[in-house]
Amino acid sequence: MIARQRRQALAAIGRDLIARDGGPAERRAGALLHSLSGTARPPMALDHLREVPDWLRLPRAALQALAQRAALLSMAPALAATIDGALLGAHARMAGEDAVDWAIARAPRVPGGGLPPVEASRLAGRGSALMRMGLPAPLRDLVGPEAETIDCSAALVKFCLAETVAGARTS
């Protein structure tokens, strides 16, 4: 790839990321929140744009749907084993019945038995946390602020992201 094409590819990635982030005011607010919370933000350099996965360039709505599917997959073994119709129904209303069925069908393959279930309203936060954990440190702030803190294996993160992205391509 010649230098001009590389610059154009990086510019396209940058445009996609800026287009979905809510604009300068949201970026400034995010920076202020990080500053006030005392969390150090690793600096992002132009070279980091090469590491941006295709799924991170999606519009917010599509990224939220991916996050919900990743969250469902992370807890698929628990969902497959439950008889709690209210829990399953709430998740189906939030993420879609197809997404719940998709996750449950993959339950036997989830590494380590997955994570405990969360309320349907926390699906996007759980999925965003998985997505964030699957990114290099300088890119983690590009995932929505709604990410919760979770403790899980790298194998589970890798599995959930790979399956969710592959599932999104085929659905």
C-alpha positions in Angstrom: 0.0 0.0 0.0 1.5 3.3 -0.9 1.8 6.1 1.6 -1.2 8.1 0.2 -3.5 5.1 0.4 -2.4 4.5 4.0 -3.1 8.1 5.0 -6.5 7.9 3.3 -7.3 4.6 5.1 -6.3 6.2 8.5 -8.3 9.3 7.7 -11.4 7.2 6.9 -11.1 5.4 10.3 -10.7 8.7 12.1 -13.8 10.1 10.3 -15.8 7.1 11.3 -14.8 7.3 14.9 -15.5 11.1 15.1 -18.8 10.7 13.3 -20.2 8.3 16.0 -18.8 9.9 19.1 -21.3 12.7 19.6 -19.0 15.6 18.6 -16.6 17.9 20.4 -18.8 18.7 23.4 -19.1 15.0 24.2 -15.3 14.5 23.8 -14.6 17.5 26.1 -17.1 16.2 28.7 -15.5 12.7 28.6 -12.1 14.2 29.1 -13.3 16.2 32.0 -14.9 13.1 33.6 -11.7 11.2 33.2 -9.7 14.1 34.8 -12.1 14.4 37.7 -12.1 10.7 38.4 -8.3 10.6 38.5 -8.1 7.8 35.9 -5.1 8.2 33.6 -6.0 8.0 29.9 -3.4 6.4 27.8 -2.6 8.7 24.9 -3.8 7.7 21.4 -1.5 8.2 18.5 -2.1 8.0 14.8 -0.6 4.6 14.7 -3.3 3.3 17.0 -5.9 3.9 14.3 -4.4 0.9 12.5 -5.5 -1.3 15.4 -9.2 -0.1 15.3 -11.3 -3.2 14.5 -14.0 -2.8 11.9 -16.8 -3.3 14.5 -15.6 -0.2 16.4 -16.3 2.0 13.3 -20.0 1.1 13.3 -22.7 3.7 14.2 -23.8 3.8 17.8 -27.0 1.9 17.4 -25.2 -1.0 15.7 -22.5 -0.9 18.3 -25.1 -1.1 21.0 -26.7 -4.1 19.4 -23.3 -5.8 19.2 -22.7 -5.0 22.9 -26.1 -6.5 23.8 -25.3 -9.7 21.9 -21.9 -10.0 23.4 -23.4 -9.6 26.9 -26.0 -12.3 26.2 -23.3 -14.6 24.9 -21.2 -14.0 28.1 -24.1 -15.3 30.2 -25.5 -17.8 27.7 -24.9 -20.9 29.9 -26.9 -19.3 32.7 -29.7 -18.3 30.3 -29.8 -21.8 28.8 -30.2 -23.3 32.3 -32.8 -20.9 33.6 -36.5 -21.5 33.8 -37.1 -17.9 34.7 -39.5 -16.7 32.0 -39.4 -13.1 33.3 -35.6 -12.9 32.9 -35.6 -14.4 29.4 -38.5 -12.2 28.4 -36.9 -9.0 29.7 -33.7 -9.9 27.7 -35.7 -10.7 24.6 -37.6 -7.3 24.9 -34.3 -5.5 25.3 -32.1 -7.2 22.7 -34.5 -9.1 20.6 -35.7 -12.7 20.8 -33.4 -13.7 17.9 -30.4 -12.5 19.9 -31.4 -14.4 23.0 -31.9 -17.6 20.9 -28.6 -17.0 19.1 -26.7 -16.8 22.4 -28.4 -19.8 24.0 -27.6 -21.9 21.0 -23.9 -21.2 21.7 -24.0 -21.8 25.4 -22.1 -25.1 25.4 -19.1 -23.4 23.7 -18.8 -20.5 26.2 -15.4 -20.7 27.9 -15.4 -21.2 31.7 -19.2 -21.4 32.0 -19.6 -17.7 31.3 -20.7 -15.0 33.7 -23.7 -14.7 35.9 -26.7 -13.0 34.3 -27.4 -9.3 34.6 -30.7 -7.4 34.4 -31.8 -6.6 30.9 -31.2 -2.9 31.5 -27.5 -3.7 32.0 -26.9 -5.6 28.8 -25.3 -2.7 26.9 -23.0 -2.0 29.9 -21.9 -5.6 30.2 -21.3 -5.9 26.5 -19.4 -2.6 26.3 -17.2 -3.9 29.1 -16.4 -7.0 27.1 -15.7 -4.9 24.0 -13.5 -2.5 26.0 -11.5 -5.4 27.5 -10.9 -6.8 24.0 -9.2 -3.6 22.8 -5.6 -2.3 23.2 -5.4 0.2 26.1 -5.3 3.4 24.0 -8.5 2.4 22.2 -10.6 1.5 25.2 -12.1 4.9 25.7 -13.6 4.7 22.3 -16.2 2.2 23.7 -19.2 3.9 25.3 -19.1 5.3 28.8 -21.8 2.9 29.8 -19.4 0.0 30.2 -19.5 -1.6 33.6 -16.5 -3.2 35.4 -16.3 -7.0 35.1 -13.9 -9.6 36.0 -13.6 -12.4 33.4 -11.0 -14.3 31.5 -9.3 -13.1 28.3 -10.6 -16.3 26.7 -14.2 -15.4 27.4 -13.7 -11.8 26.1 -12.0 -13.1 22.9 -14.8 -15.7 22.4 -17.6 -13.3 22.9 -16.2 -10.7 20.6 -15.3 -13.2 17.8 -18.7 -14.9 17.9 -20.7 -11.7 18.2 -18.9 -10.0 15.3 -19.2 -13.2 13.2 -22.8 -13.5 14.1 -23.5 -9.9 13.1 -22.0 -10.6 9.6 -24.2 -13.6 9.0 -27.5 -12.1 10.4 
